[in-house]
C-alpha cells in the first residue's frame, strides 16, 4: 500500500527567498552585540599564514631592522625597542599557521636576541659583542618575557578556537547519523509484522501458547 501525502501550498504573497536588505529579513536576523572598533581594525589587517620557519625569519628580520633604526634614530633606546617588540610578537603569533602554533613562543625570543645586537653596544671584537648581547638580554629580560607571554597567549587562544571548530562537525555528523534502530521498541513494524512485536511476525518460528480450558 502506498500513502499519498499532500504538499503544503505556500501563500501567493509570501516570497520564497528574502533579500538581505528586506525589512522581514532584518527583523528575522538575530540582534548581536556591536563589534568594537579595535576588532574591526584587526580584521582589516592582512592575515598571511606563515610556516614555523617563515614566522621565525619574519620576526628576526623585523626586529633586526627595528634595532638598526633604534640605534640610528634614538641612540639605541631599550624602552623603544621593547615596546616595538610586543606588537611584533603579537603579529608573529597571529600570522603563523594553525599547524605551527607551537613555534610562535619559540621564535619570538630568538628574534629579540637577534634584534638586540645593534643596540647592545659591545666593543672589543666578537667576544665583547657576545658579552654585550648577553648582558642586554639579562637587563631587558622583562620585555623578553612580556613578548613571549603575548605570543603564547595568542597562540593558546587560536589553538582552543581551532579545536572547537574541529569538534563541531564531528558532533553534527554523529547527531545526524543516529536514528531509530531496527527492532527497537517504538520502531515502525515492517510488512507482515504485528505492531509492537519488534520484528516477530506470524512466520517468526514461535508457536503461540494455548490457555488451559477450565
N, C-alpha and C positions, 0 to 999 in steps of 0.2 A: 504494500500500500504506500502511496505517496502523499505527502502532506503539502498542501498548497498554502503558501504564506503570502499575505498581501504586503505590498510596499507602501510605506507611509509617504504620501504626497507632500511635497514641500509647497508652502504657500507661494502664490504668484508674486507677492510683493516683497518676499524675503530673498535677497541675493545670496548665492552660494558662497562667494568669496568676497570679503570686505576689504577695501583698500586700507593701507596703513594710516592714512590721514583722515579716514572717515570718523564721524563722531561716535558711532557704535563701537568701532574698534578701539578708540581711545578710552571709552568707558569700560570696555571689557579687559583692557590691559591692566595688570596689577600695578598698584602705585608703589614704587620703590623709593628708597631714600636718595636724596640728591648726592651726586658724586662730588667729592671735594675737588677743588681746582688743582691741588697738588697731584692727585691721582690721574686727572686728565692730562696734566703736563707730562707725567711719566709715561702714559700710554702713547703719547705722540712721539716719544723718542724712538730712534731705530732700535730694533731688537734682534741683532745678529745672534747666531748660535755658534759659539766657538768651541773647539775641542779643548781638552785639558792643556795640550802643548800650546795651542793658539792663545788661550787665556793667559798662560804664563808669559808668553812673548809679548802680548799686548800690555799687560801690567808692567812688565820690566821696561819696555820701550817708553811707555808714557812716564813712568817715574824717573827714568834716566833723563828724559827731556826736561821734565819739571825741575830736576835737580840742577841741570846746567842753567836753566832760566833763573832759578832762585839764586844761584851763585853770581850770575851776571847782573841781575837787576837789584837784588836785595842783599847782596854780600853773604849769601848762604844762611838765611834765616831758618832755623829749625822749626819754629812755630808755623810759618807759612808752609813749609814742606810737609809737616804733619797734618795740617788742615787739608791740604790738597790730596794727601794720601787716603783720607776717608772716602771721598766720592769715587776715587779710582778703585778702591776695594769694593764698593757697592756695585759699580758698573761691571767689574770682573765677575762678581757672583751672579749678577743679573743676565749677563750675556753668555755665560758658559752653558753648554747644552745640558739637558737633564741627565744624560748618561755619565757626565764627568763633573757632577756637582761636588764630589768629594775633593777634587783637586783645587777648588777655589780657595779654601782656607790654607792650602799649602803653597799656592803660587804667590799669594799676597805678601807674606813675609820675605820671600826671595826677592820680589820686586822692590820692597822697601830697602833691602840691603844693597841692591844694585843701584837704586837711585840716590842713596846717601853718599856714594863715593865722591861726587863732585863737591859736596858741601862739608865733607869730613875735615878737610884742611890738613892732611898729613904731609910731612916733609921727610926727606932722608931716604928716598928710594922706595922699593916695593915693601920692605919690612915696616918702615914708618907709616906708609899709606895703609897697610893692613891693620896696624895697631890703631890708627886713627879711625878706621871704619868700625872696628870692634868697640872702641870707646864711644863712638857716636851711637851705636846700637844699644849699648848699655845705658847711656844717659837718656836717650829718647825712646826707651822701651815702652813708655805709656802710649805713645802714638802707634807703635808697632802692635801692641796688644789690642788697642782700640780698633784699628783697621781690620785685624784678624777676626775680632769678635763680630764686627759688622758683616764681614763676608760669611762667617759661619752661621750667623742668624738668618741671613737672606737665603743661603743655601739650604738650611734646615726647613724654612718655610716653603721653599719651592719643592723640596723633596716630599713634604707632607701633602701638599696640594697635588703633586703628581701621583702619589699613591692613592689619594681619594678619587682622582679621575679614572685610574685603572680599576678601582674596585666597583664603581658604579655600573659599567657594562656587564660585569660578572653577575652582580646582584639582579640586574634586569633580565639577563638571559636565563638565570636559574629560576626566577619567578615566572617567566613566560612559558618555560618548558614544563613546569609542574602542572599536572592535570589529574582528573579522576582516573584511578586505576581500574582495570577491568576486574569485575567480580567483587568490588568493594561494596559495602552497604550504601545504598543510595544511588548507585550507578544504574543507568537505564538498562533494562533487560533486552537481550537480543531476540531475534526472530525465533519462535518456537520455545521460548523460555518463559517460565512463570515469573511474574514480578515478585521481587523480594527473595528469590531462591539463590541469587548470587551465581547464575550461570548453570544451575542444575534443573534441567527441564524434564520432560517426560522420558526422554531417552538417555538419561544420565546413568542408568545401570542400577539404580537402587529400587528395591521393592517396597511399596508403602505398607506400613504395619496395619494389621486388622485389629479393630477393637473387639474384645470379647462380648458376646451377646449374653446378657444376664437376664 
